[in-house]
Amino acid sequence: MSLERHHGGWVIIVSFIFSFMLAVMPLPPWAVFWRPDWVALVLIYWCIAVPQRIGVTTGWFVGIIHDVLSDTLLGQHALTFTLIAYLSVRLHRQLRLFPWWQQSIGVFVFIAISQLPSVWIRTILGYPQEGWGVIYSATTSMILWRWVFIRLRDLRRTYRVF
């Protein structure tokens, strides 16, 4: 364990707060399925950038907060964000070496896989099937990954988050 103090924890918290705001922002009905998974994108970035600080436990807490904010079954997002955090921390060394377009494909796979438990839970609860809506969200998240990565990397470097 490192003897150095961690810096910039507030930057991580503010980035999650901003992602929550984007996640609950109202959208027109036609755009709801295309909403990127902002919270998952921020979680993936921080798990890759500082895996010694952000991991599965953080994913679970972030998921519980997202469940409360989005008025879903308590634990639904916690389960999916825990899965995303586990995959991101487990593969962070490989993901760091990939070029941005391969990272984007990895983000697509992480978010698409993480949507499967949500679809399963919604089916059990009797909600209507979303069809390809899962892929739409993962696709927009993949497209926006480079922008999110660059913005958060600049914040991490500016405020020396480690």
C-alpha positions in Angstrom: 0.0 0.0 0.0 1.2 3.4 -0.8 2.2 5.8 1.9 1.3 8.9 -0.2 -1.9 10.7 0.4 -4.4 10.5 -2.4 -5.2 13.8 -4.1 -8.2 15.1 -6.0 -10.9 12.9 -4.6 -13.3 15.8 -5.0 -12.7 15.7 -8.8 -13.9 12.1 -8.9 -17.0 13.0 -6.8 -17.9 16.0 -8.9 -17.5 14.0 -12.1 -19.9 11.4 -10.8 -22.4 14.1 -9.7 -22.2 15.6 -13.2 -22.8 12.2 -14.7 -25.9 11.6 -12.5 -27.2 15.0 -13.6 -26.8 13.9 -17.3 -28.4 10.5 -16.5 -31.6 12.0 -15.1 -31.9 14.9 -17.5 -35.3 14.8 -19.3 -35.1 13.8 -23.0 -37.7 13.7 -25.7 -39.4 10.3 -26.0 -37.6 9.4 -29.2 -34.2 10.0 -27.6 -34.7 8.0 -24.4 -33.3 4.8 -25.9 -30.3 6.7 -27.3 -29.2 8.1 -24.0 -25.6 7.2 -23.3 -24.9 5.5 -20.0 -23.0 8.6 -18.6 -22.5 7.1 -15.1 -21.1 3.9 -16.6 -18.7 5.9 -18.8 -17.4 7.9 -15.8 -17.1 4.7 -13.7 -15.2 2.9 -16.5 -12.8 5.9 -16.9 -12.0 6.1 -13.2 -11.6 2.3 -12.8 -9.1 2.4 -15.7 -7.3 5.6 -14.5 -7.0 4.9 -10.8 -7.9 1.3 -10.1 -6.4 1.4 -6.7 -9.0 4.0 -5.6 -12.1 3.2 -7.7 -13.3 -0.4 -7.9 -16.1 -2.8 -7.3 -17.2 -1.2 -4.0 -17.4 2.2 -5.7 -19.4 0.7 -8.5 -21.9 -0.7 -6.0 -22.3 2.6 -4.2 -22.7 4.5 -7.4 -25.2 2.0 -8.6 -27.3 2.3 -5.4 -27.3 6.1 -5.8 -28.3 5.7 -9.5 -31.2 3.4 -8.5 -32.5 6.0 -6.1 -32.2 8.8 -8.6 -33.8 6.9 -11.5 -36.5 5.2 -9.4 -35.7 1.7 -10.4 -35.6 -1.5 -8.4 -33.0 -1.0 -5.6 -29.9 -2.9 -6.6 -30.5 -3.1 -10.3 -27.9 -0.5 -11.3 -25.8 -1.6 -8.4 -25.5 -5.1 -9.9 -24.7 -3.7 -13.4 -22.2 -1.1 -12.2 -20.5 -3.7 -10.0 -20.1 -5.9 -13.1 -18.7 -2.9 -15.1 -16.3 -2.0 -12.3 -15.0 -5.5 -12.0 -14.4 -5.9 -15.7 -12.8 -2.4 -15.9 -10.4 -3.0 -13.0 -9.6 -6.5 -14.1 -8.7 -5.4 -17.6 -7.4 -1.9 -16.8 -3.8 -2.6 -17.9 -4.9 -3.9 -21.3 -7.4 -1.1 -21.8 -4.8 1.5 -21.1 -2.6 0.2 -23.9 -5.4 0.0 -26.5 -5.9 2.9 -29.0 -9.0 5.0 -28.4 -11.1 3.1 -31.0 -10.4 -0.3 -29.4 -11.2 1.2 -26.0 -14.5 2.3 -27.5 -15.3 -1.2 -28.6 -14.4 -2.4 -25.1 -16.8 0.2 -23.6 -19.5 -1.0 -26.0 -19.1 -4.6 -24.9 -19.0 -3.6 -21.1 -22.2 -1.6 -21.4 -24.0 -4.1 -23.6 -23.1 -6.9 -21.2 -24.1 -4.8 -18.2 -27.5 -4.2 -19.7 -28.3 -7.9 -19.8 -29.2 -8.2 -16.0 -31.3 -5.0 -16.3 -33.2 -6.6 -19.2 -33.6 -9.8 -17.3 -34.9 -7.9 -14.2 -37.3 -5.8 -16.3 -38.7 -9.0 -17.9 -39.2 -10.6 -14.5 -41.1 -7.5 -13.3 -43.3 -7.6 -16.3 -42.2 -4.4 -18.1 -42.4 -4.3 -21.9 -39.4 -5.4 -23.9 -37.1 -2.7 -25.1 -35.9 -4.7 -28.1 -32.8 -3.1 -29.6 -32.8 -0.2 -27.0 -29.9 -1.9 -25.1 -27.7 -1.7 -28.2 -28.7 1.9 -28.9 -27.5 3.1 -25.5 -24.2 1.1 -25.8 -23.7 2.5 -29.3 -24.0 6.1 -28.2 -21.8 5.4 -25.2 -19.2 3.9 -27.5 -19.3 7.0 -29.8 -19.0 9.4 -26.8 -16.2 7.4 -25.1 -13.3 9.4 -26.7 -14.8 12.7 -25.7 -15.5 11.5 -22.1 -12.0 10.0 -21.9 -10.3 13.2 -23.0 -12.3 15.4 -20.7 -11.7 13.3 -17.6 -8.1 12.7 -18.4 -7.6 16.5 -18.7 -9.3 17.0 -15.3 -7.2 14.2 -13.8 -4.0 15.7 -15.0 -4.9 19.3 -14.2 -5.9 18.5 -10.6 -3.3 15.7 -10.2 -5.7 13.0 -9.2 -3.9 9.8 -8.2 
